[in-house]
Amino acid sequence: MSNIPNPNASPHLPVFVAGPGETDVFLIVVVLILITAVLLVGVFYFSLHALPERLAHGADKMKLQFVGILSLIAMFTHNNYFWIAALLIAAIELPDFLSPIKSLARSVKAQTILLKERAASDTESASTNSAASEN
């Protein structure tokens, strides 16, 4: 091959045009930039999908598992509604409805035990009073 340029070519070639038999540096730089960009977009995508799980990490186990499942469903189905639901569940602190109900159940149980004891003592006293009055 000769290094004589084509007579129809421009006398001044841009820097990124490689000559015959030379390495195309511009192509290598573009490929490296493209690979880096794809990796960065992938890291951003996975870290964005892990955001609800990181928010719910300090919560109880059930909430963390629920948010994790919603995040996985959102990632594999590409349905953003699941991700938004997971983010809202992780971000909003739900009130504890179970503790007052358990406390109410304990109180009712204690009251029934007291009523049973009073009824038993009243029947014993009534039976002793009736036995004493018969004598």
Backbone hydrogen bonds in HBPLUS format (Angstrom, degrees):
<---DONOR---> <-ACCEPTOR-->    atom                        ^
c    i                          cat <-CA-CA->   ^        H-A-AA   ^      H-
h    n   atom  resd res      DA  || num        DHA   H-A  angle D-A-AA Bond
n    s   type  num  typ     dist DA aas  dist angle  dist       angle   num
A0009-ALA N   A0006-ASN O   3.08 MM   3  5.35 156.1  2.14 110.5 117.8     1
A0017-VAL N   A0014-PRO O   3.38 MM   3  5.78 163.1  2.41 109.0 113.9     2
A0022-GLU N   A0019-GLY O   3.18 MM   3  5.48 164.8  2.21 131.2 130.0     3
A0028-ILE N   A0024-ASP O   3.35 MM   4  6.68 158.3  2.40 144.9 150.4     4
A0029-VAL N   A0025-VAL O   2.96 MM   4  6.22 161.1  1.99 155.6 160.5     5
A0030-VAL N   A0026-PHE O   2.95 MM   4  6.14 161.3  1.98 150.3 155.4     6
A0031-VAL N   A0027-LEU O   2.94 MM   4  6.13 157.2  1.99 148.6 154.9     7
A0032-LEU N   A0028-ILE O   3.01 MM   4  6.23 160.8  2.05 148.7 153.6     8
A0033-ILE N   A0029-VAL O   2.94 MM   4  6.16 159.4  1.98 149.6 155.5     9
A0034-LEU N   A0030-VAL O   2.88 MM   4  6.02 155.2  1.94 146.4 153.6    10
A0035-ILE N   A0031-VAL O   2.91 MM   4  6.13 161.6  1.94 151.9 156.3    11
A0036-THR N   A0032-LEU O   2.99 MM   4  6.13 163.5  2.02 148.0 152.7    12
A0037-ALA N   A0033-ILE O   2.89 MM   4  6.04 156.2  1.95 146.1 152.9    13
A0038-VAL N   A0034-LEU O   2.96 MM   4  6.17 158.7  2.01 150.0 155.2    14
A0039-LEU N   A0035-ILE O   3.03 MM   4  6.23 162.3  2.06 150.0 154.7    15
A0040-LEU N   A0036-THR O   2.92 MM   4  6.11 158.6  1.96 149.1 155.3    16
A0041-VAL N   A0037-ALA O   2.93 MM   4  6.10 156.6  1.98 147.5 153.8    17
A0042-GLY N   A0038-VAL O   2.99 MM   4  6.18 154.3  2.06 145.1 152.3    18
A0043-VAL N   A0039-LEU O   2.94 MM   4  6.19 156.9  1.99 149.2 155.2    19
A0044-PHE N   A0040-LEU O   2.94 MM   4  6.11 160.5  1.97 146.4 152.0    20
A0045-TYR N   A0041-VAL O   2.89 MM   4  6.04 155.3  1.95 145.6 152.6    21
A0046-PHE N   A0042-GLY O   2.99 MM   4  6.20 167.2  2.00 152.2 154.6    22
A0047-SER N   A0043-VAL O   2.90 MM   4  6.01 156.0  1.95 147.4 154.9    23
A0048-LEU N   A0044-PHE O   2.87 MM   4  5.92 145.8  1.99 142.1 151.3    24
A0049-HIS N   A0045-TYR O   3.02 MM   4  6.27 151.8  2.10 144.0 151.4    25
A0050-ALA N   A0046-PHE O   3.03 MM   4  6.16 127.2  2.32 133.9 147.3    26
A0051-LEU N   A0048-LEU O   3.29 MM   3  5.24 158.7  2.33  99.4 105.7    27
A0054-ARG N   A0050-ALA O   3.01 MM   4  6.28 152.3  2.09 153.8 162.2    28
A0055-LEU N   A0051-LEU O   2.99 MM   4  6.25 151.1  2.07 152.0 160.1    29
A0056-ALA N   A0052-PRO O   2.99 MM   4  6.17 151.2  2.07 145.1 152.5    30
A0059-ALA N   A0056-ALA O   3.11 MM   3  5.31 154.3  2.18 108.2 116.2    31
A0064-LEU N   A0060-ASP O   3.13 MM   4  6.38 161.0  2.17 152.7 158.4    32
A0065-GLN N   A0061-LYS O   2.94 MM   4  6.15 159.6  1.98 151.6 156.7    33
A0066-PHE N   A0062-MET O   2.97 MM   4  6.14 159.3  2.02 146.3 152.2    34
A0067-VAL N   A0063-LYS O   2.94 MM   4  6.11 164.0  1.97 151.3 155.4    35
A0068-GLY N   A0064-LEU O   2.92 MM   4  6.04 154.3  1.98 143.8 151.5    36
A0069-ILE N   A0065-GLN O   2.93 MM   4  6.13 156.5  1.98 149.5 154.9    37
A0070-LEU N   A0066-PHE O   3.05 MM   4  6.27 164.0  2.07 148.4 152.8    38
A0071-SER N   A0067-VAL O   2.93 MM   4  6.12 153.2  2.01 145.4 153.0    39
A0072-LEU N   A0068-GLY O   2.97 MM   4  6.21 156.1  2.02 146.2 152.3    40
A0073-ILE N   A0069-ILE O   2.95 MM   4  6.18 163.1  1.98 153.8 158.4    41
A0074-ALA N   A0070-LEU O   2.94 MM   4  6.11 156.2  2.00 144.1 151.0    42
A0075-MET N   A0071-SER O   2.92 MM   4  6.14 149.6  2.02 144.4 152.6    43
A0076-PHE N   A0072-LEU O   2.98 MM   4  6.17 163.0  2.01 154.8 158.2    44
A0077-THR N   A0073-ILE O   2.95 MM   4  5.86 150.3  2.04 147.1 154.5    45
A0078-HIS N   A0074-ALA O   2.98 MM   4  5.35 128.9  2.25 129.9 139.1    46
A0084-ILE N   A0080-ASN O   2.94 MM   4  6.18 161.1  1.97 155.1 160.0    47
A0085-ALA N   A0081-TYR O   2.93 MM   4  6.08 157.4  1.99 143.8 150.3    48
A0086-ALA N   A0082-PHE O   2.91 MM   4  6.11 155.7  1.97 143.5 150.3    49
A0087-LEU N   A0083-TRP O   2.87 MM   4  6.08 155.6  1.93 147.1 154.0    50
A0088-LEU N   A0084-ILE O   2.91 MM   4  6.13 159.0  1.95 150.3 155.5    51
A0089-ILE N   A0085-ALA O   2.92 MM   4  6.09 162.8  1.95 150.4 155.3    52
A0090-ALA N   A0086-ALA O   2.93 MM   4  6.04 153.7  2.00 143.9 151.3    53
A0091-ALA N   A0087-LEU O   2.91 MM   4  5.99 149.0  2.01 143.5 152.0    54
A0092-ILE N   A0088-LEU O   2.98 MM   4  5.90 158.5  2.02 150.6 154.6    55
A0102-LYS N   A0098-LEU O   2.91 MM   4  6.14 157.0  1.96 154.3 160.9    56
A0103-SER N   A0099-SER O   2.92 MM   4  6.11 158.3  1.97 152.3 158.5    57
A0104-LEU N   A0100-PRO O   2.90 MM   4  6.06 155.6  1.96 143.8 150.3    58
A0105-ALA N   A0101-ILE O   2.95 MM   4  6.18 154.0  2.02 144.7 151.8    59
A0106-ARG N   A0102-LYS O   2.94 MM   4  6.20 154.6  2.00 148.3 154.7    60
A0107-SER N   A0103-SER O   2.97 MM   4  6.20 156.3  2.02 147.9 154.3    61
A0108-VAL N   A0104-LEU O   2.95 MM   4  6.17 161.2  1.99 150.4 155.3    62
A0109-LYS N   A0105-ALA O   2.97 MM   4  6.10 155.3  2.03 143.4 150.5    63
A0110-ALA N   A0106-ARG O   2.92 MM   4  6.13 155.7  1.98 146.0 152.5    64
A0111-GLN N   A0107-SER O   2.90 MM   4  6.15 155.7  1.96 147.7 154.6    65
A0112-THR N   A0108-VAL O   2.96 MM   4  6.20 157.0  2.01 148.4 154.1    66
A0113-ILE N   A0109-LYS O   3.03 MM   4  6.25 153.2  2.10 145.9 153.2    67
A0114-LEU N   A0110-ALA O   2.98 MM   4  6.25 158.7  2.02 148.2 153.8    68
A0115-LEU N   A0111-GLN O   2.86 MM   4  6.10 159.4  1.90 150.5 156.5    69
A0116-LYS N   A0112-THR O   2.90 MM   4  6.06 155.2  1.96 144.4 151.1    70
A0117-GLU N   A0113-ILE O   2.96 MM   4  6.20 157.4  2.01 147.7 153.8    71
A0118-ARG N   A0114-LEU O   2.87 MM   4  6.12 158.8  1.92 151.1 156.9    72
A0119-ALA N   A0115-LEU O   2.86 MM   4  6.01 157.4  1.91 145.8 152.5    73
A0120-ALA N   A0116-LYS O   2.88 MM   4  6.06 154.2  1.95 145.6 152.9    74
A0121-SER N   A0117-GLU O   2.87 MM   4  6.10 158.0  1.91 147.0 153.2    75
A0122-ASP N   A0118-ARG O   2.78 MM   4  5.93 151.8  1.86 146.8 155.1    76
A0123-THR N   A0119-ALA O   2.97 MM   4  6.14 154.4  2.04 144.3 150.5    77
A0124-GLU N   A0120-ALA O   3.01 MM   4  6.22 150.9  2.10 142.3 150.4    78
A0125-SER N   A0121-SER O   2.90 MM   4  6.07 160.1  1.94 145.5 151.0    79
A0126-ALA N   A0122-ASP O   2.84 MM   4  5.90 150.1  1.93 141.6 150.5    80
A0127-SER N   A0123-THR O   2.90 MM   4  5.98 150.9  1.98 138.5 146.3    81
A0128-THR N   A0124-GLU O   2.92 MM   4  6.15 153.3  1.99 146.4 153.7    82
A0129-ASN N   A0125-SER O   2.87 MM   4  5.95 152.2  1.95 141.1 149.1    83
A0130-SER N   A0126-ALA O   2.94 MM   4  6.05 156.8  1.99 143.5 149.7    84
A0131-ALA N   A0127-SER O   3.00 MM   4  6.05 148.4  2.10 136.7 145.5    85
A0132-ALA N   A0128-THR O   2.93 MM   4  6.03 149.2  2.02 140.2 148.4    86
A0133-SER N   A0129-ASN O   2.95 MM   4  6.08 150.7  2.03 144.3 152.1    87
A0134-GLU N   A0130-SER O   3.14 MM   4  6.20 138.9  2.32 134.8 144.2    88
